[in-house]
Structures are given as structure tokens and as C-alpha cells.
């Protein structure tokens, strides 16, 4: 049972660090545009095709 005196505070500190990291990510705008990457990956081919057409 003595191990619980170490594990409980360690778990609380790790949870607090995770929460602090998550709050930092929210405030820094990491989750502002969840659809942007999905749309950019589809539109990237269109951009390359346009560049190729203009190069000819």
C-alpha cells in the first residue's frame, strides 16, 4: 500500500501536465481549422495541374 503514496501524486501531476498542454494547444489555435488539412490535400493536385498548364 505504500506504493499508492507515490503513484497517486504522480498520476495527478501527469494529468495536470496533460491538461496544461491541452489548454495551451487550445489557446494557440491548434484546433481552429480541422477541415483545412483535409481540403488542402484534395486541392493540391489542382494547383500543380494549373502550374503545369501555364508552363507549356
CHARMM-style PDB file with segment names, atoms N, HN, CA, C and O in Angstrom:
ATOM      1  N   UNK     1       0.813  -1.199   0.000  1.00  0.00      PROA
ATOM      2  CA  UNK     1       0.000   0.000   0.000  1.00  0.00      PROA
ATOM      3  C   UNK     1       0.859   1.268   0.000  1.00  0.00      PROA
ATOM      4  O   UNK     1       0.368   2.351  -0.316  1.00  0.00      PROA
ATOM      5  N   UNK     2       2.106   1.136   0.345  1.00  0.00      PROA
ATOM      6  HN  UNK     2       2.505   0.255   0.601  1.00  0.00      PROA
ATOM      7  CA  UNK     2       2.975   2.309   0.353  1.00  0.00      PROA
ATOM      8  C   UNK     2       3.212   2.863  -1.046  1.00  0.00      PROA
ATOM      9  O   UNK     2       3.507   4.046  -1.215  1.00  0.00      PROA
ATOM     10  N   UNK     3       3.083   2.002  -2.041  1.00  0.00      PROA
ATOM     11  HN  UNK     3       2.843   1.041  -1.904  1.00  0.00      PROA
ATOM     12  CA  UNK     3       3.316   2.449  -3.426  1.00  0.00      PROA
ATOM     13  C   UNK     3       2.251   3.461  -3.861  1.00  0.00      PROA
ATOM     14  O   UNK     3       2.514   4.309  -4.714  1.00  0.00      PROA
ATOM     15  N   UNK     4       1.050   3.374  -3.276  1.00  0.00      PROA
ATOM     16  HN  UNK     4       0.836   2.686  -2.584  1.00  0.00      PROA
ATOM     17  CA  UNK     4      -0.014   4.321  -3.628  1.00  0.00      PROA
ATOM     18  C   UNK     4       0.342   5.749  -3.226  1.00  0.00      PROA
ATOM     19  O   UNK     4      -0.130   6.701  -3.848  1.00  0.00      PROA
ATOM     20  N   UNK     5       1.154   5.907  -2.211  1.00  0.00      PROA
ATOM     21  HN  UNK     5       1.538   5.134  -1.705  1.00  0.00      PROA
ATOM     22  CA  UNK     5       1.558   7.258  -1.799  1.00  0.00      PROA
ATOM     23  C   UNK     5       2.446   7.902  -2.868  1.00  0.00      PROA
ATOM     24  O   UNK     5       2.579   9.125  -2.913  1.00  0.00      PROA
ATOM     25  N   UNK     6       3.050   7.080  -3.722  1.00  0.00      PROA
ATOM     26  HN  UNK     6       2.941   6.086  -3.685  1.00  0.00      PROA
ATOM     27  CA  UNK     6       3.855   7.608  -4.835  1.00  0.00      PROA
ATOM     28  C   UNK     6       3.050   7.692  -6.126  1.00  0.00      PROA
ATOM     29  O   UNK     6       3.167   8.661  -6.876  1.00  0.00      PROA
ATOM     30  N   UNK     7       2.238   6.680  -6.378  1.00  0.00      PROA
ATOM     31  HN  UNK     7       2.143   5.893  -5.769  1.00  0.00      PROA
ATOM     32  CA  UNK     7       1.530   6.615  -7.659  1.00  0.00      PROA
ATOM     33  C   UNK     7       0.420   7.657  -7.791  1.00  0.00      PROA
ATOM     34  O   UNK     7       0.228   8.216  -8.870  1.00  0.00      PROA
ATOM     35  N   UNK     8      -0.298   7.920  -6.728  1.00  0.00      PROA
ATOM     36  HN  UNK     8      -0.142   7.465  -5.851  1.00  0.00      PROA
ATOM     37  CA  UNK     8      -1.402   8.889  -6.811  1.00  0.00      PROA
ATOM     38  C   UNK     8      -0.885  10.296  -7.107  1.00  0.00      PROA
ATOM     39  O   UNK     8      -1.422  10.940  -8.008  1.00  0.00      PROA
ATOM     40  N   UNK     9       0.122  10.808  -6.406  1.00  0.00      PROA
ATOM     41  HN  UNK     9       0.559  10.284  -5.674  1.00  0.00      PROA
ATOM     42  CA  UNK     9       0.633  12.141  -6.769  1.00  0.00      PROA
ATOM     43  C   UNK     9       1.250  12.178  -8.181  1.00  0.00      PROA
ATOM     44  O   UNK     9       1.113  13.174  -8.891  1.00  0.00      PROA
ATOM     45  N   UNK    10       1.922  11.102  -8.579  1.00  0.00      PROA
ATOM     46  HN  UNK    10       2.034  10.293  -8.002  1.00  0.00      PROA
ATOM     47  CA  UNK    10       2.497  11.061  -9.923  1.00  0.00      PROA
ATOM     48  C   UNK    10       1.386  11.124 -10.965  1.00  0.00      PROA
ATOM     49  O   UNK    10       1.509  11.833 -11.964  1.00  0.00      PROA
ATOM     50  N   UNK    11       0.302  10.384 -10.734  1.00  0.00      PROA
ATOM     51  HN  UNK    11       0.203   9.808  -9.923  1.00  0.00      PROA
ATOM     52  CA  UNK    11      -0.825  10.398 -11.668  1.00  0.00      PROA
ATOM     53  C   UNK    11      -1.475  11.780 -11.723  1.00  0.00      PROA
ATOM     54  O   UNK    11      -1.865  12.240 -12.796  1.00  0.00      PROA
ATOM     55  N   UNK    12      -1.589  12.435 -10.586  1.00  0.00      PROA
ATOM     56  HN  UNK    12      -1.272  12.061  -9.714  1.00  0.00      PROA
ATOM     57  CA  UNK    12      -2.183  13.775 -10.561  1.00  0.00      PROA
ATOM     58  C   UNK    12      -1.296  14.783 -11.284  1.00  0.00      PROA
ATOM     59  O   UNK    12      -1.801  15.644 -12.005  1.00  0.00      PROA
ATOM     60  N   UNK    13       0.010  14.687 -11.100  1.00  0.00      PROA
ATOM     61  HN  UNK    13       0.420  13.988 -10.514  1.00  0.00      PROA
ATOM     62  CA  UNK    13       0.935  15.597 -11.787  1.00  0.00      PROA
ATOM     63  C   UNK    13       0.880  15.353 -13.301  1.00  0.00      PROA
ATOM     64  O   UNK    13       0.852  16.304 -14.082  1.00  0.00      PROA
ATOM     65  N   UNK    14       0.864  14.093 -13.710  1.00  0.00      PROA
ATOM     66  HN  UNK    14       0.887  13.321 -13.075  1.00  0.00      PROA
ATOM     67  CA  UNK    14       0.809  13.789 -15.142  1.00  0.00      PROA
ATOM     68  C   UNK    14      -0.499  14.272 -15.753  1.00  0.00      PROA
ATOM     69  O   UNK    14      -0.508  14.780 -16.874  1.00  0.00      PROA
ATOM     70  N   UNK    15      -1.602  14.119 -15.025  1.00  0.00      PROA
ATOM     71  HN  UNK    15      -1.594  13.707 -14.115  1.00  0.00      PROA
ATOM     72  CA  UNK    15      -2.888  14.629 -15.506  1.00  0.00      PROA
ATOM     73  C   UNK    15      -2.884  16.144 -15.612  1.00  0.00      PROA
ATOM     74  O   UNK    15      -3.441  16.706 -16.555  1.00  0.00      PROA
ATOM     75  N   UNK    16      -2.261  16.803 -14.652  1.00  0.00      PROA
ATOM     76  HN  UNK    16      -1.808  16.346 -13.886  1.00  0.00      PROA
ATOM     77  CA  UNK    16      -2.159  18.263 -14.690  1.00  0.00      PROA
ATOM     78  C   UNK    16      -1.311  18.741 -15.858  1.00  0.00      PROA
ATOM     79  O   UNK    16      -1.637  19.740 -16.499  1.00  0.00      PROA
ATOM     80  N   UNK    17      -0.218  18.026 -16.136  1.00  0.00      PROA
ATOM     81  HN  UNK    17       0.047  17.215 -15.616  1.00  0.00      PROA
ATOM     82  CA  UNK    17       0.620  18.379 -17.289  1.00  0.00      PROA
ATOM     83  C   UNK    17      -0.142  18.200 -18.593  1.00  0.00      PROA
ATOM     84  O   UNK    17      -0.044  19.030 -19.497  1.00  0.00      PROA
ATOM     85  N   UNK    18      -0.900  17.113 -18.686  1.00  0.00      PROA
ATOM     86  HN  UNK    18      -0.980  16.439 -17.952  1.00  0.00      PROA
ATOM     87  CA  UNK    18      -1.701  16.893 -19.894  1.00  0.00      PROA
ATOM     88  C   UNK    18      -2.725  18.008 -20.057  1.00  0.00      PROA
ATOM     89  O   UNK    18      -2.899  18.540 -21.153  1.00  0.00      PROA
ATOM     90  N   UNK    19      -3.399  18.360 -18.973  1.00  0.00      PROA
ATOM     91  HN  UNK    19      -3.258  17.928 -18.083  1.00  0.00      PROA
ATOM     92  CA  UNK    19      -4.409  19.420 -19.036  1.00  0.00      PROA
ATOM     93  C   UNK    19      -3.779  20.753 -19.420  1.00  0.00      PROA
ATOM     94  O   UNK    19      -4.355  21.507 -20.205  1.00  0.00      PROA
ATOM     95  N   UNK    20      -2.609  21.049 -18.878  1.00  0.00      PROA
ATOM     96  HN  UNK    20      -2.141  20.436 -18.240  1.00  0.00      PROA
ATOM     97  CA  UNK    20      -1.925  22.301 -19.214  1.00  0.00      PROA
ATOM     98  C   UNK    20      -1.527  22.302 -20.697  1.00  0.00      PROA
ATOM     99  O   UNK    20      -1.665  23.318 -21.377  1.00  0.00      PROA
ATOM    100  N   UNK    21      -1.038  21.170 -21.190  1.00  0.00      PROA
ATOM    101  HN  UNK    21      -0.926  20.344 -20.638  1.00  0.00      PROA
ATOM    102  CA  UNK    21      -0.684  21.083 -22.606  1.00  0.00      PROA
ATOM    103  C   UNK    21      -1.893  21.219 -23.507  1.00  0.00      PROA
ATOM    104  O   UNK    21      -1.818  21.857 -24.557  1.00  0.00      PROA
ATOM    105  N   UNK    22      -2.997  20.632 -23.113  1.00  0.00      PROA
ATOM    106  HN  UNK    22      -3.058  20.113 -22.260  1.00  0.00      PROA
ATOM    107  CA  UNK    22      -4.226  20.735 -23.902  1.00  0.00      PROA
ATOM    108  C   UNK    22      -4.754  22.162 -23.921  1.00  0.00      PROA
ATOM    109  O   UNK    22      -5.191  22.650 -24.963  1.00  0.00      PROA
ATOM    110  N   UNK    23      -4.716  22.829 -22.778  1.00  0.00      PROA
ATOM    111  HN  UNK    23      -4.361  22.432 -21.931  1.00  0.00      PROA
ATOM    112  CA  UNK    23      -5.175  24.215 -22.723  1.00  0.00      PROA
ATOM    113  C   UNK    23      -4.272  25.113 -23.562  1.00  0.00      PROA
ATOM    114  O   UNK    23      -4.760  26.027 -24.226  1.00  0.00      PROA
ATOM    115  N   UNK    24      -2.961  24.866 -23.543  1.00  0.00      PROA
ATOM    116  HN  UNK    24      -2.565  24.123 -23.003  1.00  0.00      PROA
ATOM    117  CA  UNK    24      -2.033  25.625 -24.381  1.00  0.00      PROA
ATOM    118  C   UNK    24      -2.357  25.422 -25.856  1.00  0.00      PROA
ATOM    119  O   UNK    24      -2.347  26.378 -26.631  1.00  0.00      PROA
ATOM    120  N   UNK    25      -2.645  24.178 -26.248  1.00  0.00      PROA
ATOM    121  HN  UNK    25      -2.652  23.401 -25.618  1.00  0.00      PROA
ATOM    122  CA  UNK    25      -2.967  23.898 -27.643  1.00  0.00      PROA
ATOM    123  C   UNK    25      -4.256  24.607 -28.056  1.00  0.00      PROA
ATOM    124  O   UNK    25      -4.356  25.102 -29.179  1.00  0.00      PROA
ATOM    125  N   UNK    26      -5.225  24.661 -27.174  1.00  0.00      PROA
ATOM    126  HN  UNK    26      -5.144  24.259 -26.261  1.00  0.00      PROA
ATOM    127  CA  UNK    26      -6.466  25.377 -27.485  1.00  0.00      PROA
ATOM    128  C   UNK    26      -6.216  26.869 -27.678  1.00  0.00      PROA
ATOM    129  O   UNK    26      -6.725  27.473 -28.622  1.00  0.00      PROA
ATOM    130  N   UNK    27      -5.434  27.456 -26.786  1.00  0.00      PROA
ATOM    131  HN  UNK    27      -5.020  26.966 -26.019  1.00  0.00      PROA
ATOM    132  CA  UNK    27      -5.180  28.900 -26.852  1.00  0.00      PROA
ATOM    133  C   UNK    27      -4.280  29.281 -28.019  1.00  0.00      PROA
ATOM    134  O   UNK    27      -4.360  30.404 -28.518  1.00  0.00      PROA
ATOM    135  N   UNK    28      -3.426  28.364 -28.461  1.00  0.00      PROA
ATOM    136  HN  UNK    28      -3.361  27.452 -28.056  1.00  0.00      PROA
ATOM    137  CA  UNK    28      -2.512  28.695 -29.553  1.00  0.00      PROA
ATOM    138  C   UNK    28      -3.120  28.432 -30.923  1.00  0.00      PROA
ATOM    139  O   UNK    28      -2.470  28.673 -31.940  1.00  0.00      PROA
ATOM    140  N   UNK    29      -4.361  27.940 -30.970  1.00  0.00      PROA
ATOM    141  HN  UNK    29      -4.890  27.744 -30.144  1.00  0.00      PROA
ATOM    142  CA  UNK    29      -5.051  27.788 -32.240  1.00  0.00      PROA
ATOM    143  C   UNK    29      -4.784  26.481 -32.967  1.00  0.00      PROA
ATOM    144  O   UNK    29      -4.937  26.417 -34.187  1.00  0.00      PROA
ATOM    145  N   UNK    30      -4.392  25.449 -32.256  1.00  0.00      PROA
ATOM    146  HN  UNK    30      -4.267  25.502 -31.265  1.00  0.00      PROA
ATOM    147  CA  UNK    30      -4.103  24.176 -32.897  1.00  0.00      PROA
ATOM    148  C   UNK    30      -5.347  23.514 -33.470  1.00  0.00      PROA
ATOM    149  O   UNK    30      -5.248  22.708 -34.394  1.00  0.00      PROA
ATOM    150  N   UNK    31      -6.511  23.844 -32.937  1.00  0.00      PROA
ATOM    151  HN  UNK    31      -6.592  24.499 -32.186  1.00  0.00      PROA
ATOM    152  CA  UNK    31      -7.749  23.188 -33.346  1.00  0.00      PROA
ATOM    153  C   UNK    31      -8.697  24.133 -34.069  1.00  0.00      PROA
ATOM    154  O   UNK    31      -9.895  23.859 -34.141  1.00  0.00      PROA
ATOM    155  N   UNK    32      -8.193  25.234 -34.604  1.00  0.00      PROA
ATOM    156  HN  UNK    32      -7.220  25.456 -34.546  1.00  0.00      PROA
ATOM    157  CA  UNK    32      -9.058  26.227 -35.228  1.00  0.00      PROA
ATOM    158  C   UNK    32      -9.635  25.772 -36.566  1.00  0.00      PROA
ATOM    159  O   UNK    32     -10.779  26.099 -36.880  1.00  0.00      PROA
ATOM    160  N   UNK    33      -8.879  25.035 -37.350  1.00  0.00      PROA
ATOM    161  HN  UNK    33      -7.949  24.769 -37.095  1.00  0.00      PROA
ATOM    162  CA  UNK    33      -9.314  24.680 -38.698  1.00  0.00      PROA
ATOM    163  C   UNK    33      -9.188  23.176 -38.935  1.00  0.00      PROA
ATOM    164  O   UNK    33      -8.260  22.735 -39.613  1.00  0.00      PROA
ATOM    165  N   UNK    34     -10.119  22.377 -38.381  1.00  0.00      PROA
ATOM    166  HN  UNK    34     -10.873  22.735 -37.831  1.00  0.00      PROA
ATOM    167  CA  UNK    34      -9.983  20.931 -38.536  1.00  0.00      PROA
ATOM    168  C   UNK    34     -10.250  20.449 -39.963  1.00  0.00      PROA
ATOM    169  O   UNK    34      -9.784  19.370 -40.331  1.00  0.00      PROA
ATOM    170  N   UNK    35     -10.975  21.203 -40.768  1.00  0.00      PROA
ATOM    171  HN  UNK    35     -11.353  22.079 -40.469  1.00  0.00      PROA
ATOM    172  CA  UNK    35     -11.280  20.787 -42.133  1.00  0.00      PROA
ATOM    173  C   UNK    35     -10.241  21.268 -43.144  1.00  0.00      PROA
ATOM    174  O   UNK    35     -10.222  20.788 -44.277  1.00  0.00      PROA
ATOM    175  N   UNK    36      -9.397  22.187 -42.762  1.00  0.00      PROA
ATOM    176  HN  UNK    36      -9.413  22.576 -41.841  1.00  0.00      PROA
ATOM    177  CA  UNK    36      -8.447  22.791 -43.686  1.00  0.00      PROA
ATOM    178  C   UNK    36      -7.474  21.799 -44.283  1.00  0.00      PROA
ATOM    179  O   UNK    36      -7.249  21.813 -45.493  1.00  0.00      PROA
ATOM    180  N   UNK    37      -6.892  20.939 -43.470  1.00  0.00      PROA
ATOM    181  HN  UNK    37      -7.074  20.927 -42.487  1.00  0.00      PROA
ATOM    182  CA  UNK    37      -5.910  19.985 -43.976  1.00  0.00      PROA
ATOM    183  C   UNK    37      -6.567  18.989 -44.923  1.00  0.00      PROA
ATOM    184  O   UNK    37      -5.968  18.602 -45.926  1.00  0.00      PROA
ATOM    185  N   UNK    38      -7.782  18.574 -44.618  1.00  0.00      PROA
ATOM    186  HN  UNK    38      -8.269  18.889 -43.803  1.00  0.00      PROA
ATOM    187  CA  UNK    38      -8.479  17.623 -45.479  1.00  0.00      PROA
ATOM    188  C   UNK    38      -8.776  18.255 -46.837  1.00  0.00      PROA
ATOM    189  O   UNK    38      -8.676  17.586 -47.866  1.00  0.00      PROA
ATOM    190  N   UNK    39      -9.133  19.512 -46.849  1.00  0.00      PROA
ATOM    191  HN  UNK    39      -9.215  20.056 -46.013  1.00  0.00      PROA
ATOM    192  CA  UNK    39      -9.420  20.179 -48.113  1.00  0.00      PROA
ATOM    193  C   UNK    39      -8.149  20.499 -48.888  1.00  0.00      PROA
ATOM    194  O   UNK    39      -8.137  20.417 -50.116  1.00  0.00      PROA
ATOM    195  N   UNK    40      -7.088  20.860 -48.193  1.00  0.00      PROA
ATOM    196  HN  UNK    40      -7.097  20.927 -47.195  1.00  0.00      PROA
ATOM    197  CA  UNK    40      -5.831  21.190 -48.868  1.00  0.00      PROA
ATOM    198  C   UNK    40      -5.231  19.985 -49.568  1.00  0.00      PROA
ATOM    199  O   UNK    40      -4.632  20.123 -50.635  1.00  0.00      PROA
ATOM    200  N   UNK    41      -5.382  18.822 -48.990  1.00  0.00      PROA
ATOM    201  HN  UNK    41      -5.869  18.710 -48.123  1.00  0.00      PROA
ATOM    202  CA  UNK    41      -4.797  17.639 -49.607  1.00  0.00      PROA
ATOM    203  C   UNK    41      -5.532  17.300 -50.906  1.00  0.00      PROA
ATOM    204  O   UNK    41      -4.947  16.716 -51.817  1.00  0.00      PROA
ATOM    205  N   UNK    42      -6.799  17.662 -50.989  1.00  0.00      PROA
ATOM    206  HN  UNK    42      -7.275  18.137 -50.249  1.00  0.00      PROA
ATOM    207  CA  UNK    42      -7.555  17.421 -52.221  1.00  0.00      PROA
ATOM    208  C   UNK    42      -7.275  18.496 -53.267  1.00  0.00      PROA
ATOM    209  O   UNK    42      -7.283  18.200 -54.462  1.00  0.00      PROA
ATOM    210  N   UNK    43      -7.032  19.710 -52.854  1.00  0.00      PROA
ATOM    211  HN  UNK    43      -7.025  19.949 -51.883  1.00  0.00      PROA
ATOM    212  CA  UNK    43      -6.836  20.812 -53.779  1.00  0.00      PROA
ATOM    213  C   UNK    43      -5.403  20.934 -54.274  1.00  0.00      PROA
ATOM    214  O   UNK    43      -5.148  21.669 -55.228  1.00  0.00      PROA
ATOM    215  N   UNK    44      -4.476  20.244 -53.659  1.00  0.00      PROA
ATOM    216  HN  UNK    44      -4.683  19.647 -52.884  1.00  0.00      PROA
ATOM    217  CA  UNK    44      -3.076  20.388 -54.030  1.00  0.00      PROA
ATOM    218  C   UNK    44      -2.829  19.913 -55.460  1.00  0.00      PROA
ATOM    219  O   UNK    44      -2.032  20.522 -56.174  1.00  0.00      PROA
ATOM    220  N   UNK    45      -3.485  18.853 -55.891  1.00  0.00      PROA
ATOM    221  HN  UNK    45      -4.132  18.358 -55.311  1.00  0.00      PROA
ATOM    222  CA  UNK    45      -3.316  18.362 -57.253  1.00  0.00      PROA
ATOM    223  C   UNK    45      -3.797  19.390 -58.272  1.00  0.00      PROA
ATOM    224  O   UNK    45      -3.206  19.530 -59.343  1.00  0.00      PROA
ATOM    225  N   UNK    46      -4.865  20.104 -57.941  1.00  0.00      PROA
ATOM    226  HN  UNK    46      -5.344  19.990 -57.071  1.00  0.00      PROA
ATOM    227  CA  UNK    46      -5.374  21.124 -58.849  1.00  0.00      PROA
ATOM    228  C   UNK    46      -4.350  22.243 -59.035  1.00  0.00      PROA
ATOM    229  O   UNK    46      -4.200  22.765 -60.140  1.00  0.00      PROA
ATOM    230  N   UNK    47      -3.668  22.604 -57.997  1.00  0.00      PROA
ATOM    231  HN  UNK    47      -3.790  22.179 -57.100  1.00  0.00      PROA
ATOM    232  CA  UNK    47      -2.666  23.670 -58.084  1.00  0.00      PROA
ATOM    233  C   UNK    47      -1.513  23.241 -58.983  1.00  0.00      PROA
ATOM    234  O   UNK    47      -1.039  24.029 -59.801  1.00  0.00      PROA
ATOM    235  N   UNK    48      -1.059  21.995 -58.837  1.00  0.00      PROA
ATOM    236  HN  UNK    48      -1.444  21.355 -58.172  1.00  0.00      PROA
ATOM    237  CA  UNK    48       0.047  21.506 -59.657  1.00  0.00      PROA
ATOM    238  C   UNK    48      -0.355  21.410 -61.123  1.00  0.00      PROA
ATOM    239  O   UNK    48       0.455  21.693 -62.005  1.00  0.00      PROA
ATOM    240  N   UNK    49      -1.596  21.013 -61.391  1.00  0.00      PROA
ATOM    241  HN  UNK    49      -2.254  20.783 -60.674  1.00  0.00      PROA
ATOM    242  CA  UNK    49      -2.065  20.924 -62.772  1.00  0.00      PROA
ATOM    243  C   UNK    49      -2.111  22.304 -63.420  1.00  0.00      PROA
ATOM    244  O   UNK    49      -1.771  22.441 -64.595  1.00  0.00      PROA
ATOM    245  N   UNK    50      -2.516  23.310 -62.689  1.00  0.00      PROA
ATOM    246  HN  UNK    50      -2.791  23.199 -61.734  1.00  0.00      PROA
ATOM    247  CA  UNK    50      -2.570  24.669 -63.219  1.00  0.00      PROA
ATOM    248  C   UNK    50      -1.174  25.186 -63.528  1.00  0.00      PROA
ATOM    249  O   UNK    50      -0.963  25.855 -64.540  1.00  0.00      PROA
ATOM    250  N   UNK    51      -0.212  24.871 -62.644  1.00  0.00      PROA
ATOM    251  HN  UNK    51      -0.384  24.328 -61.823  1.00  0.00      PROA
ATOM    252  CA  UNK    51       1.163  25.289 -62.896  1.00  0.00      PROA
ATOM    253  C   UNK    51       1.716  24.603 -64.135  1.00  0.00      PROA
ATOM    254  O   UNK    51       2.436  25.225 -64.915  1.00  0.00      PROA
ATOM    255  N   UNK    52       1.391  23.336 -64.324  1.00  0.00      PROA
ATOM    256  HN  UNK    52       0.806  22.831 -63.690  1.00  0.00      PROA
ATOM    257  CA  UNK    52       1.877  22.595 -65.488  1.00  0.00      PROA
ATOM    258  C   UNK    52       1.280  23.150 -66.769  1.00  0.00      PROA
ATOM    259  O   UNK    52       1.969  23.217 -67.787  1.00  0.00      PROA
ATOM    260  N   UNK    53       0.027  23.545 -66.743  1.00  0.00      PROA
ATOM    261  HN  UNK    53      -0.532  23.491 -65.916  1.00  0.00      PROA
ATOM    262  CA  UNK    53      -0.624  24.104 -67.941  1.00  0.00      PROA
ATOM    263  C   UNK    53       0.013  25.428 -68.345  1.00  0.00      PROA
ATOM    264  O   UNK    53       0.203  25.703 -69.529  1.00  0.00      PROA
ATOM    265  N   UNK    54       0.343  26.249 -67.337  1.00  0.00      PROA
ATOM    266  HN  UNK    54       0.188  26.025 -66.374  1.00  0.00      PROA
ATOM    267  CA  UNK    54       0.935  27.553 -67.635  1.00  0.00      PROA
ATOM    268  C   UNK    54       2.375  27.427 -68.098  1.00  0.00      PROA
ATOM    269  O   UNK    54       2.876  28.311 -68.793  1.00  0.00      PROA
ATOM    270  N   UNK    55       3.037  26.368 -67.735  1.00  0.00      PROA
ATOM    271  HN  UNK    55       2.630  25.650 -67.171  1.00  0.00      PROA
ATOM    272  CA  UNK    55       4.439  26.190 -68.101  1.00  0.00      PROA
ATOM    273  C   UNK    55       4.579  25.791 -69.577  1.00  0.00      PROA
ATOM    274  O   UNK    55       5.619  26.025 -70.194  1.00  0.00      PROA
ATOM    275  N   UNK    56       3.544  25.201 -70.121  1.00  0.00      PROA
ATOM    276  HN  UNK    56       2.700  25.012 -69.619  1.00  0.00      PROA
ATOM    277  CA  UNK    56       3.621  24.730 -71.519  1.00  0.00      PROA
ATOM    278  C   UNK    56       3.447  25.837 -72.490  1.00  0.00      PROA
ATOM    279  OT1 UNK    56       3.485  25.609 -73.699  1.00  0.00      PROA
TER     280      UNK     56
END
